[in-house]
Amino acid sequence: MGQSLVIVPCGQAKIWDRQPFAGAIAARDAYSGGPFGINRAYAERFADRWVVLSAKYGFISPDFMIPGPYNVTFKRKDPSPVGVATLREQVQRQRLMEFNPIIALGGKEYQRAVRAAFEPWSVKIVAPFAGLPIGKTMQAVKRAIAAGDPFLRQGM
């Protein structure tokens, strides 16, 4: 196995919900919801590199400075989320296709975006918690972190 990449979905809850005048914030600190925090901990534990998949900005590093609040999601088409062509360009520019495995976290809309983005490349994409409801996913992610096994999904 090569170096792993973990793709963490952005979150609806953001720092500006509590601190409207916070200004620009690094992506790792901009998303303030519980699911993002748990997924971030997973990424920091298991990834050689991790990125956030933002519906507005695409694949961004944890250090990417988000200028302020926004509300874009892959679940709605208005306002428009980032397109597949942009995501593919980012994959190529950031050389994300060179990782193996690529571990995709998040719900079906984010999984769909990840798979579409990497479609031109023969890469192994693993979604160890796909298909679980959000509560069960968060429990499984916590168990994986505690066990030191990124693919642990037992106890469902």
C-alpha positions as CSV (number, residue, x, y, z in Angstrom):
1,M,0.0,0.0,0.0
2,G,1.2,3.5,-0.8
3,Q,0.5,6.7,0.9
4,S,-3.1,7.3,2.0
5,L,-5.2,10.3,1.3
6,V,-8.3,11.0,3.4
7,I,-11.0,13.2,2.0
8,V,-13.1,14.9,4.7
9,P,-16.4,16.5,3.7
10,C,-16.9,20.1,4.7
11,G,-19.7,20.8,7.2
12,Q,-22.8,23.0,7.4
13,A,-21.8,24.4,10.8
14,K,-19.1,27.0,10.5
15,I,-17.2,29.2,12.9
16,W,-19.0,32.3,11.6
17,D,-22.3,30.9,13.0
18,R,-20.9,31.7,16.5
19,Q,-18.4,34.4,15.6
20,P,-19.8,36.4,12.7
21,F,-16.8,38.7,12.5
22,A,-14.1,36.1,12.7
23,G,-12.8,36.9,9.3
24,A,-10.7,34.4,7.2
25,I,-10.1,31.1,8.9
26,A,-8.1,28.0,7.9
27,A,-10.4,25.2,6.6
28,R,-9.3,22.9,9.5
29,D,-10.8,25.4,11.9
30,A,-13.7,26.9,9.9
31,Y,-16.0,23.9,10.1
32,S,-17.3,23.6,13.7
33,G,-19.8,20.8,13.6
34,G,-19.4,17.5,15.4
35,P,-19.2,15.3,12.2
36,F,-16.4,17.5,10.8
37,G,-14.5,17.3,14.1
38,I,-14.7,13.5,14.2
39,N,-13.8,13.1,10.5
40,R,-10.9,15.5,11.0
41,A,-9.6,13.4,13.9
42,Y,-9.8,10.3,11.7
43,A,-7.9,12.1,8.9
44,E,-5.2,13.3,11.3
45,R,-4.9,9.8,12.8
46,F,-4.7,7.8,9.6
47,A,-3.8,10.0,6.6
48,D,-0.4,10.7,5.1
49,R,-2.3,13.7,3.6
50,W,-5.8,14.9,4.0
51,V,-8.0,17.4,2.2
52,V,-11.4,18.9,2.8
53,L,-14.0,18.5,0.0
54,S,-15.8,21.8,0.1
55,A,-18.9,22.1,-2.1
56,K,-17.9,25.7,-2.8
57,Y,-14.1,25.5,-3.2
58,G,-13.5,21.8,-4.1
59,F,-10.5,19.9,-2.8
60,I,-8.7,22.2,-0.3
61,S,-5.9,21.8,2.1
62,P,-6.6,22.1,5.8
63,D,-4.5,25.3,5.7
64,F,-6.6,26.9,2.9
65,M,-8.0,30.2,4.1
66,I,-11.7,30.5,3.8
67,P,-12.5,34.2,3.5
68,G,-15.9,34.1,5.2
69,P,-19.2,32.3,5.6
70,Y,-20.9,30.5,2.8
71,N,-23.7,27.9,2.4
72,V,-23.1,25.6,-0.5
73,T,-23.7,21.9,-0.4
74,F,-23.7,19.0,-2.9
75,K,-27.3,18.3,-1.7
76,R,-28.7,21.4,-3.4
77,K,-28.1,22.8,-6.8
78,D,-28.7,26.4,-5.8
79,P,-26.2,28.0,-5.2
80,S,-24.3,25.7,-7.5
81,P,-21.7,23.5,-5.9
82,V,-18.2,23.2,-7.5
83,G,-18.4,21.3,-10.8
84,V,-16.8,18.0,-11.7
85,A,-14.4,19.6,-14.3
86,T,-13.0,21.9,-11.5
87,L,-12.7,18.9,-9.2
88,R,-10.8,16.9,-11.8
89,E,-8.5,19.9,-12.5
90,Q,-7.8,20.1,-8.7
91,V,-7.1,16.4,-8.5
92,Q,-4.5,16.7,-11.3
93,R,-3.0,20.0,-10.1
94,Q,-2.6,18.7,-6.5
95,R,-1.6,15.2,-7.7
96,L,-4.2,13.6,-5.5
97,M,-4.5,10.6,-7.9
98,E,-1.1,9.5,-6.8
99,F,-2.4,8.3,-3.4
100,N,-3.3,4.8,-2.6
101,P,-5.7,4.2,-1.0
102,I,-8.0,7.3,-1.2
103,I,-10.4,7.1,1.7
104,A,-13.5,9.1,1.2
105,L,-15.6,10.1,4.2
106,G,-19.1,11.7,4.0
107,G,-22.5,11.0,2.7
108,K,-23.7,9.8,-0.7
109,E,-23.5,13.2,-2.3
110,Y,-19.9,13.7,-1.3
111,Q,-19.1,10.1,-2.3
112,R,-20.6,10.7,-5.7
113,A,-18.5,13.9,-6.1
114,V,-15.3,12.1,-5.1
115,R,-15.9,9.2,-7.5
116,A,-16.7,11.6,-10.4
117,A,-13.6,13.7,-9.7
118,F,-11.3,10.7,-9.8
119,E,-13.1,8.8,-12.6
120,P,-10.3,9.5,-15.3
121,W,-7.7,7.8,-13.1
122,S,-7.4,4.2,-12.1
123,V,-7.3,4.8,-8.3
124,K,-8.6,2.8,-5.4
125,I,-11.3,4.8,-3.6
126,V,-12.4,3.3,-0.3
127,A,-15.5,4.5,1.6
128,P,-15.3,2.4,4.8
129,F,-18.5,3.9,6.3
130,A,-20.7,4.4,3.2
131,G,-24.3,3.6,3.6
132,L,-24.5,4.2,7.4
133,P,-26.8,6.8,8.8
134,I,-24.9,9.8,10.2
135,G,-25.1,8.7,13.9
136,K,-23.8,5.2,13.1
137,T,-21.1,6.7,10.9
138,M,-19.8,8.9,13.7
139,Q,-19.8,5.9,16.1
140,A,-17.9,3.8,13.6
141,V,-15.4,6.5,12.9
142,K,-14.8,7.0,16.6
143,R,-14.3,3.2,17.0
144,A,-11.9,3.1,14.1
145,I,-9.8,5.9,15.7
146,A,-9.8,4.1,19.1
147,A,-8.8,0.8,17.6
148,G,-6.2,2.3,15.4
149,D,-7.8,0.6,12.3
150,P,-9.0,3.0,9.6
151,F,-11.3,0.3,8.1
152,L,-12.9,-1.0,11.3
153,R,-16.7,-1.0,10.9
154,Q,-17.8,-3.6,13.4
155,G,-20.5,-3.4,16.0
156,M,-23.1,-2.1,13.6
